[in-house]
Amino acid sequence: MSNVFIAFQKNEETRGIIEAILEDNPAAVANEQPAMVKIDAPDSMTIRRATIEEKMGRAFDLQEMQIHLITLSGHIDETDEEFHLSWKH
């Protein structure tokens, strides 16, 4: 089992994104640093647009995450509704 991770700048805009990721991925763990938040999850992580919109209270395009993204680890599978990281092809 290998972890995937994603790291964001720590700011007001990413608060809802991070809350949504942790809600949708119960095994995920957030590691907060002064300027960033790194979220690790075993095997895979799914980021759902609908959950982010619920947390932020507005429409959200998953590509907006890239503005605040620092780095990630895992293979990416992306649709308009979900951003999925895993080590499976």
C-alpha positions as a Markdown table, in Angstrom:
| # | Residue | x | y | z |
|---|---|---|---|---|
| 1 | Met | 0.0 | 0.0 | 0.0 |
| 2 | Ser | 1.4 | 3.4 | -1.1 |
| 3 | Asn | 0.1 | 6.8 | -0.1 |
| 4 | Val | -1.0 | 9.4 | -2.6 |
| 5 | Phe | -0.9 | 13.0 | -1.5 |
| 6 | Ile | -1.8 | 16.5 | -2.6 |
| 7 | Ala | -0.5 | 19.8 | -1.1 |
| 8 | Phe | -2.2 | 23.2 | -1.2 |
| 9 | Gln | -1.2 | 26.7 | -0.2 |
| 10 | Lys | -2.7 | 27.5 | 3.2 |
| 11 | Asn | -5.2 | 30.3 | 2.6 |
| 12 | Glu | -8.9 | 31.2 | 2.9 |
| 13 | Glu | -9.7 | 29.9 | -0.6 |
| 14 | Thr | -8.3 | 26.4 | 0.1 |
| 15 | Arg | -10.1 | 25.9 | 3.5 |
| 16 | Gly | -13.3 | 24.6 | 1.7 |
| 17 | Ile | -11.2 | 22.4 | -0.6 |
| 18 | Ile | -9.4 | 20.8 | 2.3 |
| 19 | Glu | -12.5 | 20.3 | 4.3 |
| 20 | Ala | -14.2 | 18.6 | 1.3 |
| 21 | Ile | -11.3 | 16.3 | 0.7 |
| 22 | Leu | -11.2 | 15.2 | 4.3 |
| 23 | Glu | -14.9 | 14.6 | 4.3 |
| 24 | Asp | -14.9 | 12.5 | 1.1 |
| 25 | Asn | -11.8 | 10.5 | 2.1 |
| 26 | Pro | -12.1 | 9.3 | 5.7 |
| 27 | Ala | -8.7 | 7.7 | 5.7 |
| 28 | Ala | -7.0 | 10.9 | 4.6 |
| 29 | Val | -4.8 | 12.8 | 7.1 |
| 30 | Ala | -4.0 | 16.5 | 6.9 |
| 31 | Asn | -0.6 | 17.7 | 7.8 |
| 32 | Glu | -0.8 | 21.5 | 8.4 |
| 33 | Gln | 2.4 | 23.6 | 8.0 |
| 34 | Pro | 2.7 | 27.4 | 8.3 |
| 35 | Ala | 2.2 | 28.0 | 4.5 |
| 36 | Met | 0.7 | 24.8 | 3.2 |
| 37 | Val | -1.5 | 21.8 | 4.0 |
| 38 | Lys | -0.5 | 18.3 | 2.7 |
| 39 | Ile | -3.1 | 15.6 | 2.6 |
| 40 | Asp | -2.0 | 12.0 | 2.5 |
| 41 | Ala | -4.3 | 9.1 | 1.8 |
| 42 | Pro | -3.6 | 5.3 | 1.5 |
| 43 | Asp | -3.9 | 4.0 | -2.1 |
| 44 | Ser | -6.3 | 6.7 | -3.6 |
| 45 | Met | -8.0 | 10.0 | -3.0 |
| 46 | Thr | -11.1 | 11.4 | -4.7 |
| 47 | Ile | -11.9 | 15.1 | -4.8 |
| 48 | Arg | -15.5 | 15.8 | -5.7 |
| 49 | Arg | -16.6 | 19.1 | -7.2 |
| 50 | Ala | -20.1 | 18.8 | -5.5 |
| 51 | Thr | -18.5 | 18.5 | -2.0 |
| 52 | Ile | -16.2 | 21.5 | -2.6 |
| 53 | Glu | -19.2 | 23.6 | -3.8 |
| 54 | Glu | -21.1 | 22.6 | -0.7 |
| 55 | Lys | -18.2 | 23.7 | 1.6 |
| 56 | Met | -17.5 | 26.9 | -0.3 |
| 57 | Gly | -21.1 | 27.9 | -0.9 |
| 58 | Arg | -20.5 | 28.7 | -4.6 |
| 59 | Ala | -20.0 | 27.1 | -8.0 |
| 60 | Phe | -16.5 | 25.6 | -8.4 |
| 61 | Asp | -14.5 | 24.3 | -11.4 |
| 62 | Leu | -12.0 | 21.6 | -10.3 |
| 63 | Gln | -9.3 | 23.3 | -12.4 |
| 64 | Glu | -9.4 | 26.2 | -9.9 |
| 65 | Met | -7.5 | 23.9 | -7.5 |
| 66 | Gln | -4.4 | 24.4 | -9.7 |
| 67 | Ile | -4.2 | 28.0 | -8.6 |
| 68 | His | -3.5 | 26.9 | -5.0 |
| 69 | Leu | -1.8 | 23.5 | -5.8 |
| 70 | Ile | 1.8 | 23.1 | -4.6 |
| 71 | Thr | 2.4 | 19.4 | -5.5 |
| 72 | Leu | 0.8 | 16.0 | -5.7 |
| 73 | Ser | 1.7 | 12.4 | -5.9 |
| 74 | Gly | -0.1 | 9.7 | -7.8 |
| 75 | His | -1.7 | 9.0 | -11.2 |
| 76 | Ile | -4.4 | 11.6 | -12.1 |
| 77 | Asp | -7.8 | 10.7 | -13.5 |
| 78 | Glu | -9.9 | 13.9 | -13.9 |
| 79 | Thr | -13.5 | 14.6 | -15.1 |
| 80 | Asp | -15.6 | 17.7 | -14.6 |
| 81 | Glu | -17.0 | 16.1 | -11.5 |
| 82 | Glu | -14.0 | 14.4 | -9.8 |
| 83 | Phe | -10.3 | 14.6 | -9.5 |
| 84 | His | -8.9 | 11.1 | -8.6 |
| 85 | Leu | -5.4 | 10.3 | -7.5 |
| 86 | Ser | -4.2 | 6.7 | -7.2 |
| 87 | Trp | -1.3 | 4.4 | -8.0 |
| 88 | Lys | -3.5 | 2.2 | -10.2 |
| 89 | His | -3.5 | 2.6 | -14.0 |
